[in-house]
Amino acid sequence: MSANEPSEFVDARVGPRGSLENLSQIEIDKLLDTGQGGLYPLFRRCALAVLNSGARTDNAKEIFDHYRAFDIRIVRHAWGVKLEMQNAPAAAFVDGQMIRGIKEHLFAVLRDVVYIAGEIVASGRFDLTDSASITNAVFHVLRNARLLDHKARPNLVVCWGGHSIADEEYQYTKEVGYQLGLRALDVCTGCGPGAMKGPMKGAAIGHAKQRIERGRYIGITEPGIIAAESPNPIVSQLVILPDIEKRLEAFVRMAHGIVVFPGGAGTAEEILYLTGILLDPANQRQPFPIVLTGPRASAGYFEHICRFIEATLGVEAVRRLAVVVDDPAEVARRMVHGMDAVREFRRRQSDSYNFNWLLSIQPEFQQPFEVTHESMRALQLKRGQPPHELAANLRRAFSGIVTGNVKEYGIKAIERLGPYELAGDPTIMRLLDELLAAFVAQKRMRLPGSVYQPVYRLVA
């Protein structure tokens, strides 16, 4: 390895670590193809995000501009493949060697990019306009990444929350994770910093104290968000889904319970996705423990969220959401108790413990929402539609705001055309305005210290 600028950039060649040792010539050609049909731009973007783990920026455009000279290539040997990099982030290396966890994440990126392109998209095996086929595709991506190998009682807690949270909230997520770990519960998050890193860090200590050597720290991400939320180093199993909708479906199909910490627009999107699914009458009998939690100083965040959901989707929508303030042990106890019900339900229904096939997810929660100024303006944010359909449209609205905040193409679209416009019933617009204004006032749209420029404009 030679250093161009020792303080920032390095050149390196690394071999695989546990995910993908061999590639066909066709797969290599696809990965090196820089054209529209090639995989190189996607692979380079995701690889750079992994190598940039720990960066103190959530602006994908800034990351890609700073490392615009970064290049990564596949080098084929008789015994397999290696990755050759130029101008890579030096922080990914220690004394000339790539950090082992980052190497594993890098080859997980390679594994998933190759598998999704060849086996999910191009193979013709999956009709990605059909609901059941989409679920099947999500299952195959998770199985290929070995995330479904775990054979034991239900014990996986999915933790959602903001990547940009105050230190008091971050410390609280660690304490909740610690209580989960003491009770032999594993953790799955969006893999980034903040509320995605804290629970894993706490659970790792809890597992260590209980002498649990094979605790799981699962990270689930997607190409559009990975640069803003680079995988944190505690993630032991990383998987990349093709888009946000399949990422969300992977979360809820794998989860045995969900804990939600304070966040911003992305966390609101996740809560609305989950709420919309649970409003489906087909899921009425499904036990699914859900706890919204944070330190006492963050209680107002959940009050805003619950008030918004009740006013837009109805009282029934908030009945499945338990709020626990400033009590990490109680959060963990509720998860343990709830998982007993999950286990009994799955056992009686002969459903899998590691993938929830019986959960009904309607097509409007599965089909990718392409965020553009036109699609955001066309969202049906009005009363008179079934609650789960309104939930789906509200989820898309928040997804668009996340895109404008942190995704490279969304940031560029905002710079070029100005803020997205959201239109709907005056009452819904007022409620949405109040919620988003609270997020901005609480600095939940960016990392601490930066100035938030709104990417949306509400119109009646």
C-alpha positions in Angstrom: 0.0 0.0 0.0 1.4 3.4 -0.9 0.1 6.7 0.5 -0.8 9.7 -1.8 -1.7 12.0 1.1 -1.1 10.0 4.3 -3.5 12.1 6.4 -6.5 11.5 4.1 -6.1 9.2 1.1 -4.4 5.8 0.5 -4.1 3.3 -2.3 -4.6 -0.4 -1.4 -5.4 -3.9 -2.6 -7.5 -6.1 -0.3 -8.6 -9.7 -0.4 -12.1 -11.0 0.5 -13.3 -11.6 4.0 -16.1 -14.1 4.4 -18.6 -12.9 1.8 -17.5 -13.4 -1.8 -14.4 -15.1 -3.0 -15.2 -15.9 -6.6 -16.9 -13.9 -9.5 -17.7 -15.0 -13.0 -16.2 -13.1 -15.9 -19.7 -11.7 -16.7 -20.1 -10.4 -13.1 -16.7 -8.8 -13.3 -17.5 -7.1 -16.6 -20.7 -5.7 -15.1 -18.9 -4.4 -12.1 -16.3 -2.6 -14.3 -18.9 -1.2 -16.7 -19.2 2.5 -16.0 -22.2 2.9 -18.4 -25.9 3.2 -17.5 -26.4 -0.6 -17.6 -23.2 -1.4 -15.5 -22.8 -1.9 -11.8 -19.7 0.2 -11.3 -21.4 3.5 -10.3 -23.6 1.7 -7.7 -20.7 -0.4 -6.4 -18.3 2.5 -6.1 -20.9 4.6 -4.3 -21.7 1.9 -1.7 -18.0 0.9 -1.3 -17.0 4.5 -0.6 -19.8 4.8 2.0 -18.5 1.7 3.8 -14.9 3.0 3.7 -16.1 6.3 5.1 -17.5 4.8 8.3 -17.5 7.3 11.2 -17.6 10.4 9.1 -19.2 13.4 10.7 -21.4 14.4 7.8 -24.7 13.0 6.5 -24.5 14.9 3.2 -23.9 12.3 0.4 -22.9 15.0 -2.1 -20.2 16.3 0.2 -18.8 12.8 0.7 -18.7 12.0 -3.1 -17.3 15.4 -3.9 -14.5 15.1 -1.4 -13.5 11.6 -2.6 -14.3 12.3 -6.3 -10.8 10.8 -7.2 -11.7 7.5 -5.4 -11.6 4.5 -7.7 -12.2 0.8 -7.0 -11.5 -2.1 -9.4 -11.8 -5.9 -9.4 -8.5 -7.8 -9.8 -8.9 -11.4 -10.8 -6.5 -14.1 -9.6 -6.3 -17.8 -10.1 -7.5 -18.2 -6.5 -10.3 -15.6 -6.6 -10.7 -11.8 -6.6 -9.2 -8.8 -4.9 -10.3 -5.2 -4.8 -7.8 -2.6 -5.9 -8.5 1.0 -4.6 -7.0 4.4 -5.3 -7.6 7.5 -3.1 -9.5 5.6 -0.5 -10.3 7.1 2.9 -7.2 6.6 5.1 -9.4 6.2 8.2 -10.4 2.7 7.0 -6.8 1.5 7.6 -4.6 0.9 10.6 -0.8 0.6 10.0 -1.3 -0.2 6.4 -4.0 -2.8 6.9 -7.8 -2.3 6.3 -9.8 -2.7 9.5 -11.3 -6.2 9.6 -14.9 -5.1 10.1 -14.7 -2.6 7.3 -13.3 -5.3 5.0 -16.2 -7.6 5.8 -18.6 -4.8 5.1 -16.9 -4.0 1.8 -17.2 -7.5 0.6 -20.8 -7.7 1.8 -21.5 -4.7 -0.5 -19.9 -6.7 -3.4 -21.9 -9.8 -2.5 -25.3 -7.9 -2.5 -24.7 -5.7 -5.5 -23.8 -8.8 -7.6 -26.6 -11.0 -6.2 -29.4 -8.4 -6.6 -28.3 -7.5 -10.1 -27.9 -11.1 -11.4 -30.4 -13.1 -9.3 -33.2 -10.7 -8.4 -33.4 -8.2 -11.3 -31.9 -9.9 -14.4 -32.8 -13.5 -13.8 -36.6 -13.2 -14.5 -37.4 -15.3 -11.5 -39.1 -12.4 -9.6 -42.0 -10.3 -10.8 -41.2 -7.1 -8.9 -44.7 -5.7 -9.6 -46.3 -8.6 -7.7 -46.7 -8.4 -3.9 -45.9 -12.0 -3.2 -42.9 -12.0 -5.5 -41.5 -8.9 -3.9 -41.6 -10.6 -0.5 -40.0 -13.7 -2.0 -37.2 -11.5 -3.4 -36.6 -9.9 0.0 -36.4 -13.4 1.5 -33.8 -14.5 -1.0 -31.6 -11.4 -0.5 -31.6 -12.0 3.3 -31.0 -15.8 2.9 -28.1 -15.2 0.5 -26.6 -12.9 3.1 -27.0 -15.7 5.7 -29.2 -13.5 7.9 -31.7 -16.3 8.2 -29.3 -19.0 9.4 -30.2 -18.3 13.1 -32.3 -21.1 14.5 -33.5 -20.3 17.9 -36.4 -18.8 19.9 -37.5 -15.3 18.7 -35.1 -12.8 20.1 -34.4 -10.1 17.4 -35.2 -6.5 18.3 -35.3 -4.0 15.4 -34.2 -0.5 16.7 -35.2 2.6 14.7 -34.3 6.2 15.4 -32.4 9.2 14.1 -28.8 9.2 13.0 -28.6 12.8 14.2 -29.5 12.8 17.8 -28.4 14.7 21.0 -25.8 13.1 23.2 -28.4 12.5 26.0 -30.6 10.5 23.6 -27.6 8.6 22.3 -26.5 7.5 25.8 -30.1 6.4 26.4 -30.1 4.2 23.3 -26.9 2.5 24.7 -28.6 1.9 28.0 -31.7 0.3 26.3 -29.3 -1.8 24.2 -27.5 -2.9 27.4 -30.8 -4.0 29.0 -31.7 -5.9 25.8 -28.3 -7.6 25.8 -28.6 -8.7 29.4 -31.8 -10.5 28.4 -30.1 -12.3 25.5 -31.9 -10.3 22.9 -30.1 -9.5 19.6 -30.2 -6.1 17.8 -31.0 -5.1 14.2 -30.8 -1.5 13.0 -30.3 0.6 9.9 -26.6 0.2 10.6 -25.6 3.9 10.8 -24.6 6.2 13.6 -26.8 7.7 16.4 -29.8 5.6 17.4 -28.6 2.8 15.1 -25.2 2.5 16.7 -26.1 3.1 20.4 -28.3 0.0 20.9 -25.7 -2.3 19.3 -22.9 -0.8 21.5 -25.0 -1.4 24.7 -26.1 -4.8 23.6 -22.5 -5.9 23.0 -21.7 -5.0 26.7 -24.8 -6.8 27.9 -23.9 -9.9 25.9 -20.3 -9.8 27.1 -21.5 -9.7 30.7 -23.8 -12.7 30.1 -21.0 -14.5 28.3 -23.0 -14.6 25.1 -20.4 -15.1 22.4 -22.6 -15.1 19.3 -24.8 -12.1 19.7 -26.1 -10.7 16.4 -25.7 -7.1 15.4 -27.5 -6.8 12.0 -27.4 -3.8 9.8 -29.9 -3.3 6.9 -29.4 -0.5 4.5 -30.0 0.5 0.8 -27.9 2.3 -1.8 -29.7 5.6 -1.6 -29.1 6.1 2.1 -25.8 4.3 2.8 -23.5 7.3 2.2 -25.5 9.4 4.7 -25.6 6.5 7.2 -22.4 4.6 6.7 -22.3 1.2 8.5 -21.1 1.6 12.1 -18.2 -0.7 13.1 -20.3 -2.9 15.5 -22.4 -4.3 12.7 -21.5 -8.0 12.4 -23.9 -8.8 9.5 -24.6 -6.2 6.8 -27.1 -6.5 4.0 -28.0 -4.1 1.3 -31.6 -4.2 -0.1 -32.4 -2.6 -3.5 -34.6 0.3 -2.2 -36.1 1.8 0.9 -39.4 -0.2 0.5 -37.6 -3.6 0.5 -35.4 -2.4 3.3 -38.5 -1.6 5.4 -40.1 -5.0 4.5 -36.9 -6.8 5.5 -37.0 -5.0 8.9 -40.6 -6.0 9.7 -40.4 -9.5 8.4 -37.3 -10.3 10.5 -38.3 -8.4 13.6 -39.8 -10.1 16.7 -40.3 -6.6 18.3 -39.5 -3.0 17.4 -38.1 -0.2 19.6 -38.3 3.3 18.2 -36.0 6.1 19.5 -36.3 9.8 18.8 -35.4 10.8 15.2 -36.5 13.0 12.4 -38.2 12.6 9.0 -36.7 9.1 8.5 -38.0 7.8 11.8 -41.4 9.3 11.1 -41.4 7.4 7.8 -40.6 4.2 9.6 -43.4 4.7 12.2 -45.9 5.5 9.5 -44.9 2.4 7.5 -45.3 0.2 10.5 -48.6 1.9 11.5 -50.0 1.5 8.0 -49.2 -2.2 8.0 -50.8 -2.8 11.4 -54.0 -1.0 10.3 -54.5 -3.8 7.7 -57.3 -6.0 9.1 -55.4 -9.0 8.0 -52.8 -8.2 10.7 -55.2 -7.6 13.5 -54.3 -10.8 15.3 -50.5 -10.5 14.8 -48.7 -10.0 18.1 -46.0 -7.4 17.4 -44.5 -5.6 20.4 -43.7 -2.0 19.6 -42.2 0.5 22.1 -41.5 4.2 21.5 -38.9 5.4 24.0 -36.4 8.0 24.9 -35.1 10.0 27.9 -37.4 12.3 29.8 -36.2 15.3 27.8 -37.4 13.7 24.6 -40.9 12.9 25.7 -42.2 15.8 23.6 -41.0 14.1 20.4 -43.3 11.1 20.9 -46.2 13.4 22.0 -45.9 15.2 18.6 -45.7 11.9 16.7 -48.6 10.2 18.5 -50.8 13.4 18.2 -50.1 13.5 14.5 -50.9 9.8 13.9 -54.1 10.0 16.0 -55.3 13.1 14.2 -54.6 11.8 10.7 -55.1 8.0 11.0 -57.4 7.7 14.0 -57.2 6.3 17.5 -56.8 2.7 16.4 -53.5 3.6 14.8 -51.9 4.6 18.1 -53.2 1.7 20.2 -50.5 -0.7 19.1 -47.7 1.9 20.0 -46.6 1.8 23.6 -44.7 4.8 24.9 -42.1 4.2 27.7 -40.2 7.3 28.9 -36.8 7.1 30.6 -37.0 3.4 31.7 -34.6 1.2 29.7 -35.2 -1.9 31.8 -39.0 -1.7 31.2 -38.4 -1.4 27.5 -36.4 -4.6 27.5 -39.0 -6.4 29.7 -41.8 -5.5 27.3 -39.8 -6.9 24.5 -39.2 -10.2 26.3 -42.9 -10.5 27.3 -44.0 -9.6 23.7 -41.7 -12.1 22.2 -43.3 -14.9 24.2 -46.6 -14.0 22.4 -44.8 -13.9 19.1 -43.3 -17.3 19.6 -46.6 -18.9 20.6 -48.4 -17.3 17.6 -45.8 -18.4 15.1 -45.8 -21.9 16.6 -49.5 -22.3 16.4 -49.6 -21.0 12.8 -46.5 -23.0 11.8 -44.8 -19.9 10.6 -41.1 -19.3 10.5 -39.4 -17.8 13.5 -36.8 -15.9 11.4 -39.0 -14.5 8.6 -42.6 -13.4 9.2 -44.4 -14.8 6.1 -47.9 -14.3 7.6 -47.6 -10.5 7.9 -49.7 -8.8 5.3 -48.0 -6.0 3.4 -50.1 -4.2 0.8 -48.6 -3.3 -2.6 -48.7 0.5 -1.8 -46.1 -0.2 0.9 -43.9 -2.4 -1.4 -43.7 -0.5 -4.7 -40.7 1.8 -4.9 -41.7 5.5 -4.6 -39.6 7.5 -7.1 -39.1 10.9 -5.5 -39.4 13.8 -7.9 -40.9 17.2 -7.7 -43.9 15.9 -9.7 -44.5 12.8 -7.6 -44.3 14.7 -4.3 -46.8 17.3 -5.6 -49.2 14.5 -6.7 -49.4 12.7 -3.3 -52.9 12.2 -2.1 -52.7 13.8 1.4 -56.4 14.0 2.0 -59.1 12.5 4.1 -61.8 10.1 2.7 -59.3 7.3 1.8 -58.8 4.2 3.9 -56.4 4.9 6.8 -53.7 2.4 5.5 -53.7 4.2 2.2 -53.3 7.6 3.8 -50.5 6.1 5.9 -48.8 4.9 2.8 -49.0 8.4 1.2 -47.8 10.1 4.4 -44.9 7.6 4.5 -44.0 8.6 0.9 -44.1 12.3 1.8 -41.5 11.7 4.6 -39.5 9.5 2.3 -39.3 12.4 -0.1 -38.1 14.7 2.7 -35.4 12.2 3.6 -34.3 12.1 0.0 -34.0 15.8 -0.2 -32.1 15.9 3.0 -29.4 13.2 2.5 -29.6 11.4 -0.8 -27.3 12.7 -3.5 -29.8 12.8 -6.4 -32.4 14.5 -4.1 -29.9 17.1 -2.9 -29.1 17.9 -6.5 -32.8 18.1 -7.5 -33.5 20.6 -4.7 -30.5 22.7 -5.7 -31.8 22.8 -9.3 -35.6 23.1 -8.8 -36.1 24.3 -5.3 -38.0 22.6 -2.5 -40.6 19.9 -3.0 -44.2 20.9 -2.8 -46.7 18.9 -0.7 -50.4 19.6 -1.1 -53.5 18.3 0.6 -56.4 18.9 3.0 -55.8 22.1 5.1 -56.1 20.1 8.4 -53.5 17.5 7.3 -51.2 20.3 6.0 -51.4 22.1 9.3 -50.6 18.9 11.3 -47.8 18.1 8.9 -46.4 21.6 9.2 -46.5 21.5 13.0 -44.7 18.1 13.1 -42.0 19.2 10.6 -41.5 22.5 12.3 -40.9 20.6 15.6 -38.3 18.4 13.9 -36.5 21.5 12.6 -36.7 23.3 16.0 -35.3 20.2 17.7 -32.5 20.0 15.1 -33.5 16.5 14.0 -32.9 17.1 10.3 -29.1 17.3 10.3 -26.0 16.4 12.4 -25.5 18.8 15.3 -24.0 22.2 14.4 -25.2 22.4 10.8 -27.9 24.7 9.5 -31.0 23.1 8.1 -32.4 24.4 4.8 -36.0 23.1 4.4 -36.4 20.8 1.3 -40.2 21.0 1.3 -42.9 23.6 1.0 -46.5 23.0 2.1 -49.4 24.3 0.0 -53.1 24.1 0.7 
